[in-house]
Amino acid sequence: MRPRNWIPMTLLVLPLALACEKKAESVCPNGADVTIAGNHGHAAELPADKLVKGRSAQAALRGGTHEHALVLKADQVEALGRGEKVQSRTSSVNAHVHEIEVSCKP
């Protein structure tokens, strides 16, 4: 049997728990610039909410007749947060890849 005041107690505890939840902070508050070598119509976006310390990040290079996947490992995302430029390579599609350089937008 539940105590009579269990609903009011739940209403008090839930907002407190939500207030204590820490929102993940981006290492690039303005997002990142993505430079694509050998580009033939692709574009990629890495918004701030995808660039969180301790987490990997993914983006799609879209445009043209196909798209590539770009994955940054967690340590590469952390390097962006230190102001470093990061190099990576896309997935292979149609027998080619693209070299990528990523840096935080100012």
DRENLUMSE-355433 format. One record per atom (N, C-alpha, C): x, z negated, y negated; residue in three letters. Coordinates in steps of 0.1 Angstrom, whole numbers, padded with zeros to 4 digits, always signed. Atoms other than C-alpha are relative to their C-alpha. Example, Ala and Ser with C-alpha at 12.3 -4.5 7.8 and 13.67 -1.06 7.14 Angstrom:
2
+0009+0000+0012ala
+0123-0078+0045ala
+0009+0000-0012ala
-0009+0000+0011ser
+0137-0071+0011ser
-0008-0008-0011ser
This chain:
106
+0008+0000+0012met
+0000+0000+0000met
+0009+0000-0013met
-0008-0001+0012arg
+0014+0010-0034arg
-0005-0011-0011arg
+0004+0009+0010pro
+0014-0014-0063pro
-0009+0007-0010pro
+0010-0006+0009arg
-0013-0009-0089arg
+0007+0007-0012arg
-0006-0006+0011asn
+0012+0000-0116asn
+0011+0011+0003asn
-0010-0009-0004trp
+0032+0026-0097trp
+0000+0013-0008trp
+0001-0012+0008ile
+0019+0056-0118ile
+0007-0003-0013ile
-0006+0002+0013pro
+0029+0041-0152pro
+0016-0002+0002pro
-0015+0002-0002met
+0064+0031-0137met
+0006+0014+0002met
-0005-0013-0002thr
+0069+0067-0125thr
+0001+0008-0013thr
+0000-0006+0013leu
+0060+0080-0159leu
+0011-0005-0009leu
-0012+0005+0007leu
+0087+0058-0174leu
+0013+0004+0005leu
-0013-0003-0006val
+0114+0065-0150val
+0004+0015+0000val
-0003-0014+0000leu
+0111+0103-0148leu
+0006+0005-0013leu
-0006-0004+0013pro
+0118+0110-0185pro
+0014-0005-0001pro
-0014+0006+0001leu
+0148+0087-0183leu
+0009+0007+0009leu
-0009-0008-0009ala
+0162+0105-0153ala
+0003+0014-0005ala
-0002-0013+0006leu
+0157+0138-0170leu
+0010+0000-0012leu
-0008+0001+0012ala
+0174+0126-0202ala
+0015-0002+0004ala
-0013+0003-0004cys
+0204+0115-0182cys
+0007+0012+0007cys
-0006-0012-0006glu
+0209+0149-0165glu
+0009+0007-0010glu
-0010-0007+0009lys
+0240+0165-0181lys
-0001+0015+0002lys
+0000-0015+0000lys
+0236+0202-0190lys
+0014+0005+0001lys
-0013-0007-0002ala
+0264+0224-0178ala
+0004+0007-0013ala
-0005-0005+0012glu
+0286+0234-0207glu
+0008+0013+0002glu
-0007-0013-0002ser
+0299+0270-0210ser
+0014-0001-0005ser
-0014+0000+0005val
+0336+0276-0213val
+0001+0011-0011val
+0001-0010+0010cys
+0327+0306-0235cys
-0013-0001-0007cys
+0013+0002+0007pro
+0299+0295-0259pro
-0007+0013-0005pro
+0006-0013+0004asn
+0294+0331-0271asn
+0000+0011+0010asn
-0001-0010-0010gly
+0298+0348-0238gly
+0014+0006+0001gly
-0013-0006-0002ala
+0326+0370-0227ala
+0000+0015-0002ala
-0002-0014+0000asp
+0339+0405-0234asp
+0005+0005+0013asp
-0004-0006-0012val
+0344+0427-0204val
+0006+0014-0003val
-0006-0013+0002thr
+0369+0456-0206thr
+0002+0006+0013thr
+0000-0007-0013ile
+0366+0482-0178ile
+0010+0011-0001ile
-0010-0011+0000ala
+0396+0504-0170ala
-0006+0011+0008ala
+0005-0012-0007gly
+0388+0539-0159gly
-0015+0001+0000gly
+0015+0000+0002asn
+0353+0535-0172asn
-0006+0014-0001asn
+0008-0013+0001his
+0328+0563-0167his
-0015-0003-0001his
+0014+0003+0003gly
+0296+0549-0181gly
-0005-0013+0003gly
+0005+0014-0003his
+0295+0513-0169his
+0000-0009-0011his
+0000+0011+0010ala
+0287+0483-0189ala
-0003-0013+0007ala
+0003+0013-0007ala
+0287+0446-0180ala
-0001-0011-0011ala
+0002+0012+0009glu
+0276+0414-0196glu
+0003-0013+0007glu
-0002+0013-0005leu
+0288+0379-0190leu
-0004-0010-0011leu
+0005+0009+0010pro
+0266+0356-0211pro
+0005-0014+0003pro
-0005+0014+0000ala
+0276+0320-0219ala
-0005-0008+0012ala
+0005+0009-0010asp
+0253+0304-0193asp
+0005+0004+0014asp
-0006-0003-0013lys
+0271+0322-0164lys
+0015-0005+0000lys
-0014+0004+0000leu
+0305+0309-0175leu
+0002-0015-0002leu
+0000+0015+0000val
+0305+0272-0166val
+0012-0005+0008val
-0012+0005-0007lys
+0336+0252-0157lys
-0003-0005+0014lys
+0002+0004-0014gly
+0340+0246-0120gly
-0009+0009+0008gly
+0009-0009-0008arg
+0317+0275-0110arg
+0006+0014-0001arg
-0003-0014+0000ser
+0323+0311-0101ser
-0010+0007-0009ser
+0010-0008+0008ala
+0306+0338-0122ala
-0001+0014+0006ala
+0002-0014-0005gln
+0292+0372-0112gln
-0007+0008-0011gln
+0007-0010+0009ala
+0281+0403-0131ala
+0000+0013+0007ala
+0001-0014-0006ala
+0271+0438-0123ala
+0004+0010-0011ala
-0004-0011+0009leu
+0287+0468-0139leu
-0010+0011+0003leu
+0011-0009-0002arg
+0257+0491-0144arg
+0003+0013-0008arg
-0001-0013+0007gly
+0255+0527-0156gly
+0004+0011+0009gly
-0003-0011-0008gly
+0259+0561-0142gly
-0009+0000+0013gly
+0008-0001-0012thr
+0248+0568-0106thr
+0002-0011+0010thr
-0003+0011-0009his
+0261+0536-0091his
+0004-0013-0008his
-0004+0012+0007glu
+0270+0500-0099glu
+0010-0008+0008glu
-0011+0008-0006his
+0299+0476-0091his
-0003-0014-0002his
+0001+0014+0002ala
+0300+0439-0086ala
+0013-0006-0005ala
-0012+0007+0006leu
+0324+0417-0106leu
-0002-0015+0004leu
+0001+0014-0003val
+0331+0382-0093val
+0013-0007-0006val
-0011+0009+0005leu
+0353+0356-0112leu
+0000-0013+0008leu
-0001+0013-0007lys
+0365+0326-0092lys
+0000-0011-0010lys
+0001+0012+0009ala
+0361+0291-0106ala
+0012-0002-0008ala
-0013+0002+0008asp
+0398+0289-0116asp
+0001+0011-0010asp
-0001-0010+0011gln
+0395+0322-0135gln
-0010-0004-0011gln
+0010+0005+0011val
+0364+0308-0154val
+0007-0011-0008val
-0007+0011+0007glu
+0385+0277-0162glu
+0011+0006-0009glu
-0010-0006+0008ala
+0413+0299-0175ala
-0006+0006-0013ala
+0007-0005+0012leu
+0388+0316-0199leu
-0002-0011-0010leu
+0003+0012+0009gly
+0380+0281-0212gly
+0013-0004-0007gly
-0012+0003+0007arg
+0417+0277-0220arg
+0005+0010-0010arg
-0004-0010+0010gly
+0417+0308-0241gly
+0008+0012+0006gly
-0008-0010-0007glu
+0434+0330-0215glu
-0009+0012+0003glu
+0007-0012-0005lys
+0424+0366-0206lys
+0002+0000+0015lys
+0001+0000-0014val
+0415+0371-0170val
-0001+0014+0005val
+0001-0013-0007gln
+0421+0401-0148gln
-0007-0001+0013gln
+0007+0000-0013ser
+0400+0410-0118ser
-0002+0015+0004ser
+0003-0013-0005arg
+0388+0440-0098arg
-0014+0000+0005arg
+0014-0001-0005thr
+0353+0452-0090thr
-0001+0003+0015thr
+0002-0004-0014ser
+0338+0459-0056ser
+0002+0015+0000ser
-0002-0014-0002ser
+0345+0493-0042ser
-0013+0007+0003ser
+0012-0008-0002val
+0317+0519-0045val
+0005+0014-0002val
-0003-0015+0001asn
+0320+0557-0040asn
+0015+0002+0000asn
-0014-0001-0002ala
+0356+0552-0030ala
+0009-0003-0012ala
-0008+0004+0011his
+0368+0536-0062his
-0003-0014-0005his
+0002+0013+0006val
+0372+0503-0080val
+0004+0001-0015val
-0004+0001+0014his
+0377+0493-0116his
+0008-0013-0002his
-0007+0012+0004glu
+0403+0469-0130glu
-0007-0005-0012glu
+0008+0006+0010ile
+0387+0445-0153ile
+0008-0011-0008ile
-0006+0011+0008glu
+0399+0422-0182glu
-0012-0007-0007glu
+0011+0008+0006val
+0376+0394-0194val
+0006-0010-0009val
-0005+0010+0009ser
+0381+0372-0224ser
-0013-0005-0008ser
+0011+0006+0007cys
+0358+0348-0243cys
-0002+0007-0014cys
+0003-0006+0013lys
+0341+0363-0274lys
+0003-0011-0010lys
-0003+0009+0010pro
+0352+0347-0306pro
-0012-0007-0006pro
